[in-house]
Amino acid sequence: MSSNEALSQAQEWGKALEVALGAGDVEQAIELFGEESYWRDLTALTWNLHTSEGREDIAKMLLGVDRGSWPRNIQVTSAEENDGVIEAWYTFDNDAIQGLGLFRLRQGKCWTLLSTAQSLVEYPEPAGKLRERGAEHGSSMSKENWLDRRTEQQLSIGITEQPYTLIIGGGQGGIGLAARLKRMGVPALVIDKHPRPGDQWRSRYHSLALHDPVWYDHMPYIDFPDHWPVFTPKDKMGDWLESYTKLMELDYWSLTEAKSARQDPEGEGWIVEVVRDGVPVTLRPTQLVLATGMSGVPNIPHYPGAEIFTGEQNHSSTHPGGERYAGKNVVVIGANNSAHDICADLVQNGAKPTMVQRSSTHIVRSESLMKYVLGGLYSEEALEAGIDHNKADLIFASIPYKVLPDFHRPIFDKIREVDAEFYQSLEDVGFDLDFGDDDSGLFLKYLRRGSGYYINIGASELVADGSIALAKGEVSHLSENAVVLADGTQLPADAVVYATGYGSMNGWAAKLISQDVADEVGKCWGFGSGTTKDPGPWQGELRNMWKPTKVKNLWFHGGNLHQSRHYSKYLGLQLKARYEGLATPVYALAETFHQS
């Protein structure tokens, strides 16, 4: 099928949907969808992140939102056919938003449809022709310059002016969301306990670099320059975040720790007690965002004998780096990303690491991940094909979570085939491998549980050649100078690193607010696939991320750089609409099924 034919069919379908919705005929509208069909909405209709599955569910969604939210002025702008599926881009609007989306047709019926809010009709972002002047000329000139006004505004925060949104956590997630809100005109303050923006990266172990490639990792509005390395070293990333914070004119308090938060009994907002550089400050934001990454409080197991062990014990989040362990035995408990990185760092510094694998791990070579998984969307080749990261984000988001395994399974089957020798080298030393519960690979493991994998950048070869010793089994206890496994194996240890992951993000809510609030919100991350560490029932979207929660005006923001960048737009628009007093009726607020 030619591009013109595909475009014609897609435009005909888009017009049919517009006519049906314009007539208020939901039955006619859903007849345009296939028996297997999905409508994924990101804030545009539902003021939520919600996927409707099947005709009946799509009809329920349309009838459950205000009719003014239904798409109109549907304009199909491009379409291509591949393997019998027409993929079409379209624009639309409704009473509140300007939207952009992507739908797929199979045999004339819609299979998947994505609708996303891109801007608010009444409050477009001040970009391009809408940018501010920055200076007034002539008789209306003010004696105050930009720096005067900026300094005065910063000094007023928390004293005469309260932030509408308080973002706790000043890593890439909090910074990116603050940039969205700044540009949207929403007063927002980011607080972080570190001395400088970017210290979250600078403080990690010496050898750390991003495992994801540069094309996947851009921040909102400001891209990395085209000479930026493929894998960003940690300190370089820290410097970028610090510079970004300045360039985007973000209100950012360093050396600030949130001590407690409670809902304001006299209003709809929050009362948050913080200590800023040793000085107590009370903040009263309306919206509270926990932007502490996709992970919660570190999981630190309490093994018998830990109190008599004579060496150092650190969680991976506080591992000081391998330099101090030259010539020493270090037992690293865990076998996922952090464990591999730390063990490689230890080898490079002349230490003798032993990795304790307690359950199987999914491993994919970085080169294979970029070539077979990310390459079509995030690469130089993708850019040459006209797919920048903004377009790639939407393509990725257009695949509903229910069918994502079917997209990824053949890709990882291919990887398993081409990297068979690599995987065999690990199996030969007894390393336990998996490709996920249903062989769907890395991204599904990440989305379902946020753990259980390693993107290989060299540590796997060190495991295969014995430079990193491998031990398997559960830990029984610690003695004065060893880690003892359940089968009695003793692993000599001068230090222990617990690369044992993190809890759910609502653990931060428990520490900051209360356990009751954390339980009301429930588990963050995962979508109820029924696979390991992602218990059902099926929810279809990540739990509590970037969308309204059961606790009013409490939000969670995080994920990798790609997710933080993309979903900060929808969270930002939800907060902007509330700031401006727009009606934001939330459709299908997710139920809480699991507390942690």
C-alpha positions as CSV (number, residue, x, y, z in Angstrom):
1,M,0.0,0.0,0.0
2,S,1.4,3.4,-0.9
3,S,1.7,6.3,1.6
4,N,-1.1,8.1,-0.2
5,E,-3.5,5.2,0.1
6,A,-2.6,4.7,3.8
7,L,-3.2,8.4,4.4
8,S,-6.5,8.3,2.6
9,Q,-7.7,5.4,4.6
10,A,-6.5,7.0,7.9
11,Q,-8.2,10.3,7.1
12,E,-11.4,8.5,6.2
13,W,-11.3,6.7,9.6
14,G,-10.5,9.9,11.5
15,K,-13.4,11.7,9.8
16,A,-15.8,8.9,10.7
17,L,-14.7,9.1,14.3
18,E,-15.2,12.9,14.3
19,V,-18.6,12.6,12.8
20,A,-19.7,10.0,15.3
21,L,-18.5,11.9,18.3
22,G,-19.8,15.2,16.9
23,A,-23.3,13.5,16.7
24,G,-22.9,12.2,20.3
25,D,-23.2,8.7,18.9
26,V,-21.0,6.5,21.1
27,E,-22.3,3.2,19.5
28,Q,-21.3,4.5,16.1
29,A,-17.9,5.6,17.4
30,I,-17.1,2.2,19.0
31,E,-18.0,0.3,15.8
32,L,-14.9,1.9,14.3
33,F,-12.8,0.0,16.8
34,G,-11.8,-3.7,16.4
35,E,-12.8,-6.5,18.8
36,E,-9.3,-6.1,20.3
37,S,-8.8,-2.4,20.7
38,Y,-7.2,0.0,23.1
39,W,-7.6,3.7,23.7
40,R,-4.7,5.1,25.8
41,D,-5.4,8.6,27.1
42,L,-2.7,10.8,28.6
43,T,-4.6,13.7,30.3
44,A,-6.5,14.8,27.2
45,L,-10.0,13.3,27.9
46,T,-9.7,11.8,31.4
47,W,-7.4,14.2,33.4
48,N,-5.7,10.9,34.2
49,L,-3.4,8.4,32.6
50,H,-5.8,5.7,31.6
51,T,-6.1,2.9,29.0
52,S,-9.5,1.6,28.0
53,E,-9.4,-1.9,26.6
54,G,-12.0,-3.2,24.2
55,R,-15.2,-1.6,22.7
56,E,-17.2,-1.8,25.9
57,D,-14.5,-0.2,28.0
58,I,-14.0,2.6,25.4
59,A,-17.7,3.3,25.4
60,K,-17.7,3.4,29.2
61,M,-14.8,5.9,29.1
62,L,-16.5,8.2,26.5
63,L,-19.7,8.1,28.5
64,G,-17.8,8.7,31.7
65,V,-16.2,11.9,30.7
66,D,-17.7,15.3,29.9
67,R,-18.8,15.4,26.2
68,G,-16.7,18.6,25.9
69,S,-13.6,16.4,26.4
70,W,-14.3,14.3,23.3
71,P,-11.9,14.9,20.4
72,R,-13.0,17.2,17.7
73,N,-11.3,18.8,14.7
74,I,-9.5,15.6,14.0
75,Q,-6.8,16.2,11.4
76,V,-4.8,13.2,10.2
77,T,-1.4,14.6,9.2
78,S,0.5,11.5,8.0
79,A,0.2,7.8,7.7
80,E,2.3,4.7,6.7
81,E,1.4,1.1,6.2
82,N,3.6,-1.8,7.5
83,D,2.7,-5.5,7.6
84,G,-1.0,-4.7,7.1
85,V,-1.2,-2.1,9.9
86,I,-1.7,1.6,9.1
87,E,-0.1,3.9,11.6
88,A,-1.4,7.5,11.5
89,W,-0.6,10.7,13.3
90,Y,-3.4,13.1,14.0
91,T,-4.1,16.4,15.9
92,F,-7.3,17.3,17.7
93,D,-8.7,19.6,20.3
94,N,-11.5,19.7,22.9
95,D,-12.8,22.3,25.3
96,A,-9.6,22.3,27.4
97,I,-6.7,21.1,25.4
98,Q,-4.8,21.0,22.1
99,G,-4.0,17.4,21.5
100,L,-1.7,15.1,19.5
101,G,-2.1,11.4,18.9
102,L,-1.3,8.2,17.0
103,F,-3.7,5.4,16.0
104,R,-3.2,2.1,14.2
105,L,-5.8,0.5,11.9
106,R,-6.0,-3.2,11.2
107,Q,-8.5,-4.3,8.4
108,G,-10.1,-0.8,8.6
109,K,-10.8,-0.9,12.3
110,C,-8.8,0.8,15.0
111,W,-6.5,-1.4,17.0
112,T,-4.7,1.1,19.2
113,L,-5.3,4.8,19.7
114,L,-3.2,7.3,21.7
115,S,-4.6,10.7,22.7
116,T,-2.3,13.1,24.5
117,A,-2.7,16.6,25.9
118,Q,0.0,18.9,24.5
119,S,-1.2,22.3,25.8
120,L,-4.1,24.0,27.4
121,V,-6.3,26.0,25.1
122,E,-6.6,29.0,27.4
123,Y,-3.0,28.9,28.7
124,P,-0.5,28.1,25.9
125,E,3.2,28.0,26.9
126,P,5.0,31.3,26.2
127,A,7.2,29.9,23.4
128,G,8.0,31.0,19.9
129,K,5.8,34.0,19.0
130,L,4.4,34.0,22.6
131,R,7.8,34.4,24.2
132,E,8.2,37.3,26.7
133,R,10.1,40.4,25.6
134,G,12.6,40.4,28.4
135,A,13.0,44.2,28.4
136,E,10.8,47.3,28.0
137,H,12.2,50.2,25.9
138,G,11.5,53.8,26.0
139,S,9.6,55.8,28.7
140,S,8.2,52.6,30.3
141,M,11.6,51.3,31.2
142,S,12.0,50.1,34.7
143,K,15.0,50.8,36.8
144,E,14.9,47.1,37.9
145,N,16.7,44.7,35.6
146,W,16.2,41.0,35.2
147,L,18.6,40.2,38.1
148,D,16.9,42.6,40.4
149,R,13.5,41.0,39.8
150,R,14.9,37.4,39.9
151,T,16.6,38.1,43.3
152,E,13.6,39.7,44.8
153,Q,11.4,36.8,43.7
154,Q,13.8,34.2,45.1
155,L,14.0,36.0,48.5
156,S,10.2,36.0,48.7
157,I,9.7,32.3,48.5
158,G,8.5,30.7,51.7
159,I,8.2,34.1,53.4
160,T,5.7,36.4,51.5
161,E,5.0,34.0,48.7
162,Q,4.2,30.3,49.0
163,P,4.9,27.9,46.1
164,Y,1.8,26.4,44.6
165,T,3.7,23.2,44.0
166,L,6.4,21.8,46.3
167,I,8.6,19.2,44.6
168,I,10.6,17.1,47.1
169,G,13.6,15.6,45.3
170,G,16.0,17.6,43.1
171,G,17.3,15.0,40.8
172,Q,16.5,14.8,37.1
173,G,12.9,14.1,37.7
174,G,12.2,17.0,40.1
175,I,14.3,19.4,38.0
176,G,12.5,18.4,34.7
177,L,9.1,18.8,36.2
178,A,10.0,22.1,37.7
179,A,11.1,23.3,34.2
180,R,7.7,22.3,32.8
181,L,5.9,24.2,35.6
182,K,8.2,27.2,35.3
183,R,7.4,27.5,31.6
184,M,3.7,27.0,32.2
185,G,3.7,29.8,34.8
186,V,3.0,27.6,37.9
187,P,4.9,28.7,41.0
188,A,7.0,25.7,42.0
189,L,9.9,25.1,44.4
190,V,12.3,22.2,44.4
191,I,14.0,21.1,47.6
192,D,16.9,18.7,48.0
193,K,19.2,17.8,50.8
194,H,22.4,17.9,48.7
195,P,24.6,21.0,48.5
196,R,24.2,21.5,44.7
197,P,21.9,20.3,41.9
198,G,23.4,17.2,40.4
199,D,25.0,16.0,43.6
200,Q,22.7,13.0,43.4
201,W,24.9,11.8,40.5
202,R,28.2,13.2,41.7
203,S,28.0,11.4,45.0
204,R,27.6,7.9,43.5
205,Y,30.5,5.5,43.0
206,H,33.5,6.6,40.9
207,S,32.9,4.6,37.7
208,L,29.2,5.2,37.3
209,A,27.8,6.3,33.9
210,L,24.3,6.2,32.5
211,H,23.4,2.8,31.0
212,D,20.9,4.4,28.6
213,P,22.1,6.2,25.5
214,V,22.1,10.0,25.0
215,W,19.2,10.0,22.5
216,Y,17.0,8.5,25.2
217,D,18.0,10.9,28.0
218,H,17.3,14.5,27.0
219,M,15.8,16.8,29.5
220,P,12.6,18.9,28.6
221,Y,13.2,21.9,26.3
222,I,17.0,21.7,26.2
223,D,18.6,18.8,24.3
224,F,22.1,17.5,24.9
225,P,24.4,18.9,22.2
226,D,25.2,16.6,19.3
227,H,28.8,15.9,20.5
228,W,27.6,14.7,23.9
229,P,28.9,11.2,24.7
230,V,26.6,8.2,24.1
231,F,26.8,7.2,27.8
232,T,27.0,10.2,30.1
233,P,29.5,9.9,33.0
234,K,28.0,10.6,36.4
235,D,29.8,13.9,37.1
236,K,29.1,15.2,33.7
237,M,25.5,14.5,34.2
238,G,25.6,16.3,37.6
239,D,27.1,19.4,36.0
240,W,24.5,19.3,33.2
241,L,21.7,19.2,35.8
242,E,23.2,22.1,37.7
243,S,23.6,24.2,34.6
244,Y,20.1,23.3,33.5
245,T,18.7,24.5,36.8
246,K,20.3,27.9,36.3
247,L,19.4,28.2,32.6
248,M,15.7,27.3,33.2
249,E,15.6,29.8,36.2
250,L,14.3,27.2,38.6
251,D,13.5,27.9,42.2
252,Y,15.7,25.3,43.9
253,W,16.7,25.1,47.5
254,S,19.8,23.0,48.2
255,L,20.8,21.8,51.6
256,T,17.1,21.5,52.4
257,E,15.5,18.5,54.0
258,A,11.8,17.8,54.4
259,K,11.1,16.7,58.0
260,S,7.3,16.3,57.9
261,A,4.2,17.0,55.9
262,R,0.5,17.0,56.8
263,Q,-2.6,18.0,55.1
264,D,-3.7,21.5,56.0
265,P,-6.8,21.2,58.2
266,E,-8.0,24.6,57.1
267,G,-7.4,24.3,53.3
268,E,-6.8,21.9,50.5
269,G,-3.0,22.0,50.6
270,W,-0.2,20.9,52.7
271,I,1.9,22.1,55.7
272,V,5.5,21.0,55.2
273,E,8.2,21.5,57.7
274,V,11.7,21.7,56.2
275,V,15.1,22.6,57.4
276,R,17.0,24.9,55.0
277,D,20.8,25.1,55.7
278,G,20.0,24.5,59.4
279,V,17.1,26.9,59.6
280,P,13.5,25.6,60.1
281,V,11.0,26.8,57.5
282,T,7.3,26.1,57.2
283,L,6.0,25.8,53.6
284,R,2.3,25.8,52.7
285,P,2.1,24.5,49.1
286,T,-1.2,23.5,47.5
287,Q,0.3,20.5,45.6
288,L,2.9,18.2,46.9
289,V,5.0,16.1,44.5
290,L,7.4,13.3,45.7
291,A,10.0,13.2,43.0
292,T,12.5,10.8,44.6
293,G,13.0,8.6,41.5
294,M,11.1,5.4,40.7
295,S,12.3,3.8,43.9
296,G,11.5,4.2,47.5
297,V,13.4,3.7,50.7
298,P,16.5,1.5,50.3
299,N,15.9,-2.2,51.1
300,I,18.5,-3.1,53.7
301,P,18.1,-6.7,55.0
302,H,18.8,-7.4,58.6
303,Y,20.8,-10.6,58.7
304,P,21.6,-12.3,62.0
305,G,25.2,-11.4,63.0
306,A,25.2,-8.0,61.3
307,E,26.0,-6.4,64.6
308,I,29.2,-8.5,65.2
309,F,30.5,-8.2,61.6
310,T,33.8,-6.3,61.9
311,G,33.9,-4.8,58.4
312,E,32.0,-2.0,56.7
313,Q,28.4,-2.5,55.6
314,N,26.7,-0.2,53.0
315,H,23.7,-0.2,50.8
316,S,24.5,0.3,47.2
317,S,23.1,3.8,47.4
318,T,25.8,4.8,49.9
319,H,28.7,2.7,48.5
320,P,31.7,4.9,48.6
321,G,33.5,3.4,45.6
322,G,36.1,0.8,45.1
323,E,39.2,2.8,45.9
324,R,39.1,2.1,49.6
325,Y,38.9,-1.6,49.2
326,A,42.1,-2.4,47.2
327,G,43.2,-5.9,48.1
328,K,40.2,-6.6,50.3
329,N,37.4,-9.1,50.0
330,V,34.0,-7.5,49.3
331,V,30.8,-9.4,49.2
332,V,28.1,-7.8,47.1
333,I,24.7,-9.2,47.9
334,G,22.5,-8.9,44.8
335,A,23.0,-9.5,41.1
336,N,21.3,-6.7,39.2
337,N,22.5,-3.4,37.8
338,S,24.0,-1.9,40.9
339,A,25.6,-5.1,41.9
340,H,27.3,-5.5,38.6
341,D,28.5,-1.9,38.4
342,I,29.9,-2.0,41.9
343,C,31.6,-5.4,41.4
344,A,33.2,-4.0,38.2
345,D,34.4,-0.9,40.1
346,L,35.9,-3.1,42.8
347,V,37.8,-5.2,40.2
348,Q,39.1,-2.0,38.6
349,N,40.4,-0.9,42.0
350,G,42.2,-4.1,42.9
351,A,39.6,-5.5,45.3
352,K,38.3,-9.0,45.3
353,P,34.5,-9.0,44.9
354,T,32.1,-11.8,45.3
355,M,28.6,-11.4,43.8
356,V,25.8,-13.3,45.7
357,Q,23.1,-14.2,43.2
358,R,19.9,-15.0,45.1
359,S,17.5,-15.3,42.1
360,S,17.9,-15.3,38.3
361,T,18.8,-12.1,36.5
362,H,17.9,-10.8,33.0
363,I,20.9,-9.5,31.2
364,V,21.1,-7.7,27.8
365,R,24.2,-6.4,26.2
366,S,24.1,-2.6,25.9
367,E,25.1,-2.9,22.2
368,S,22.2,-5.2,21.5
369,L,19.8,-3.1,23.5
370,M,20.7,-0.1,21.4
371,K,20.6,-1.9,18.1
372,Y,17.5,-4.1,18.4
373,V,15.3,-2.3,21.0
374,L,16.1,1.4,21.1
375,G,17.7,1.9,17.7
376,G,14.5,2.4,15.8
377,L,13.4,5.3,18.1
378,Y,16.4,6.6,19.9
379,S,19.6,6.7,17.7
380,E,21.3,8.7,15.0
381,E,19.6,6.5,12.5
382,A,16.2,7.4,14.0
383,L,17.1,11.1,13.8
384,E,18.0,10.7,10.1
385,A,14.6,9.1,9.6
386,G,12.9,12.1,11.1
387,I,12.2,10.6,14.6
388,D,13.5,12.9,17.3
389,H,13.0,12.0,21.0
390,N,9.7,13.8,21.3
391,K,8.2,11.8,18.4
392,A,9.8,8.6,19.7
393,D,8.3,9.2,23.1
394,L,4.8,9.3,21.6
395,I,5.4,6.2,19.5
396,F,6.6,4.3,22.5
397,A,3.6,5.6,24.6
398,S,1.2,4.5,21.8
399,I,1.8,0.9,22.5
400,P,-0.6,-0.2,25.4
401,Y,1.0,-2.1,28.2
402,K,-1.3,-5.0,27.6
403,V,0.3,-5.7,24.1
404,L,3.8,-4.4,24.8
405,P,5.0,-8.0,25.6
406,D,4.0,-9.1,22.2
407,F,6.0,-6.3,20.7
408,H,9.1,-7.1,22.7
409,R,9.2,-10.9,22.9
410,P,10.4,-11.4,19.3
411,I,13.0,-8.7,19.7
412,F,14.5,-10.5,22.8
413,D,14.2,-13.8,21.0
414,K,16.5,-12.3,18.3
415,I,18.9,-11.0,21.0
416,R,19.0,-14.4,22.6
417,E,19.9,-15.8,19.2
418,V,22.6,-13.4,18.2
419,D,24.2,-13.2,21.7
420,A,24.0,-17.0,22.3
421,E,27.8,-17.2,22.9
422,F,27.7,-14.4,25.4
423,Y,24.8,-16.0,27.4
424,Q,26.6,-19.4,27.2
425,S,29.7,-17.9,28.8
426,L,27.6,-16.8,31.8
427,E,25.7,-20.1,32.1
428,D,29.1,-21.9,32.0
429,V,30.1,-20.3,35.3
430,G,26.7,-21.0,36.8
431,F,25.0,-17.6,36.5
432,D,21.2,-18.0,36.4
433,L,19.6,-16.1,33.5
434,D,16.1,-15.2,32.6
435,F,14.2,-13.1,30.1
436,G,11.3,-12.3,32.3
437,D,8.4,-14.4,33.3
438,D,7.0,-14.4,29.8
439,D,10.3,-13.9,27.8
440,S,9.4,-10.3,27.1
441,G,12.8,-8.9,28.2
442,L,14.2,-5.8,29.8
443,F,11.5,-3.2,29.5
444,L,8.7,-5.3,30.8
445,K,10.8,-6.3,33.8
446,Y,11.6,-2.7,34.4
447,L,7.9,-1.6,34.1
448,R,6.5,-4.5,36.1
449,R,8.9,-4.5,39.0
450,G,11.8,-2.1,38.4
451,S,14.4,-4.7,39.2
452,G,15.8,-8.1,38.2
453,Y,18.0,-7.0,35.3
454,Y,21.4,-5.7,34.2
455,I,22.4,-3.8,31.1
456,N,25.8,-5.2,30.4
457,I,28.6,-2.6,29.9
458,G,31.4,-5.0,30.8
459,A,30.7,-6.6,34.2
460,S,29.3,-9.8,32.7
461,E,32.6,-10.6,31.0
462,L,34.2,-10.2,34.5
463,V,31.8,-12.7,35.9
464,A,32.4,-15.1,33.0
465,D,36.2,-15.0,33.4
466,G,36.1,-15.2,37.2
467,S,37.3,-11.7,38.0
468,I,34.1,-11.3,39.8
469,A,33.5,-14.5,41.9
470,L,30.0,-15.8,41.8
471,A,28.2,-17.3,44.8
472,K,24.5,-18.5,44.7
473,G,21.9,-18.8,47.4
474,E,20.2,-17.0,50.2
475,V,22.3,-15.4,53.0
476,S,21.9,-17.2,56.4
477,H,23.9,-14.8,58.6
478,L,27.1,-12.8,59.0
479,S,30.0,-13.8,61.2
480,E,32.8,-11.5,62.4
481,N,34.5,-11.7,59.0
482,A,32.3,-13.6,56.6
483,V,29.0,-13.8,54.9
484,V,27.5,-17.3,55.4
485,L,25.0,-18.7,52.9
486,A,22.1,-21.0,53.7
487,D,24.1,-24.1,52.5
488,G,26.9,-23.2,54.9
489,T,29.2,-21.7,52.4
490,Q,31.4,-19.0,54.0
491,L,32.4,-16.0,51.9
492,P,35.3,-14.1,53.5
493,A,34.5,-10.5,53.7
494,D,36.2,-7.3,54.8
495,A,33.1,-5.4,53.6
496,V,29.5,-6.1,52.6
497,V,27.5,-4.1,50.0
498,Y,23.8,-4.6,50.0
499,A,22.8,-4.2,46.4
500,T,19.3,-5.2,47.4
501,G,17.2,-2.5,45.8
502,Y,14.5,-0.3,47.1
503,G,10.9,-0.4,48.3
504,S,7.9,1.2,46.7
505,M,7.9,5.0,46.4
506,N,5.0,5.3,48.8
507,G,7.6,4.4,51.5
508,W,8.7,8.1,51.2
509,A,5.1,9.1,51.9
510,A,5.2,6.9,55.0
511,K,8.4,8.5,56.3
512,L,7.3,12.1,55.5
513,I,3.6,12.1,56.1
514,S,2.2,9.0,57.7
515,Q,1.8,5.3,57.2
516,D,-2.0,5.8,56.8
517,V,-1.4,8.2,53.9
518,A,1.1,5.8,52.3
519,D,-1.4,2.9,52.7
520,E,-4.2,5.0,51.2
521,V,-2.0,5.8,48.1
522,G,-0.8,2.2,47.9
523,K,2.0,0.6,45.9
524,C,3.7,2.7,43.3
525,W,5.0,1.2,40.0
526,G,3.9,-1.9,38.2
527,F,0.6,-2.4,36.5
528,G,-0.9,-5.6,37.9
529,S,0.5,-8.1,35.3
530,G,0.4,-11.0,37.8
531,T,4.1,-11.6,37.2
532,T,6.9,-11.8,39.8
533,K,6.7,-8.7,42.1
534,D,3.8,-7.2,40.1
535,P,0.7,-8.7,41.7
536,G,-2.7,-8.3,40.0
537,P,-5.4,-7.2,39.4
538,W,-4.6,-5.7,36.1
539,Q,-4.6,-1.9,36.1
540,G,-3.3,-1.1,32.6
541,E,-1.1,1.9,33.7
542,L,1.7,2.3,36.2
543,R,0.3,2.6,39.7
544,N,0.2,6.2,41.0
545,M,2.8,7.6,38.7
546,W,2.3,11.1,37.1
547,K,-1.4,11.1,37.8
548,P,-3.9,11.7,40.6
549,T,-3.7,9.4,43.6
550,K,-6.2,8.5,46.3
551,V,-4.8,11.3,48.4
552,K,-5.8,14.7,47.0
553,N,-3.0,16.9,45.9
554,L,-0.3,14.3,46.4
555,W,1.6,13.2,43.4
556,F,4.5,10.9,42.5
557,H,7.0,11.7,39.8
558,G,10.0,9.6,38.7
559,G,11.3,6.9,36.4
560,N,14.3,6.9,34.1
561,L,15.3,10.0,32.1
562,H,13.0,9.2,29.2
563,Q,9.9,8.7,31.4
564,S,10.7,11.7,33.6
565,R,11.0,13.9,30.5
566,H,7.9,12.6,28.7
567,Y,5.4,12.2,31.6
568,S,6.4,15.5,33.2
569,K,4.4,17.2,30.4
570,Y,1.2,15.5,31.5
571,L,1.8,16.0,35.2
572,G,2.7,19.6,34.5
573,L,-0.5,20.1,32.6
574,Q,-2.6,18.5,35.3
575,L,-1.0,20.9,37.9
576,K,-1.3,23.9,35.6
577,A,-5.1,23.3,35.1
578,R,-5.6,23.1,38.8
579,Y,-3.6,26.2,39.4
580,E,-5.7,28.1,36.9
581,G,-8.9,26.8,38.4
582,L,-10.0,24.7,35.4
583,A,-12.4,21.9,35.9
584,T,-10.4,18.6,36.1
585,P,-12.8,15.8,36.7
586,V,-10.7,12.7,37.0
587,Y,-12.1,9.6,35.2
588,A,-11.3,6.2,36.7
589,L,-9.2,7.2,39.6
590,A,-7.2,4.0,40.2
591,E,-8.1,1.8,43.1
592,T,-5.6,0.8,45.8
593,F,-5.0,-3.0,45.9
594,H,-1.5,-3.2,47.5
595,Q,-0.1,-1.1,50.2
596,S,3.6,-1.6,49.3
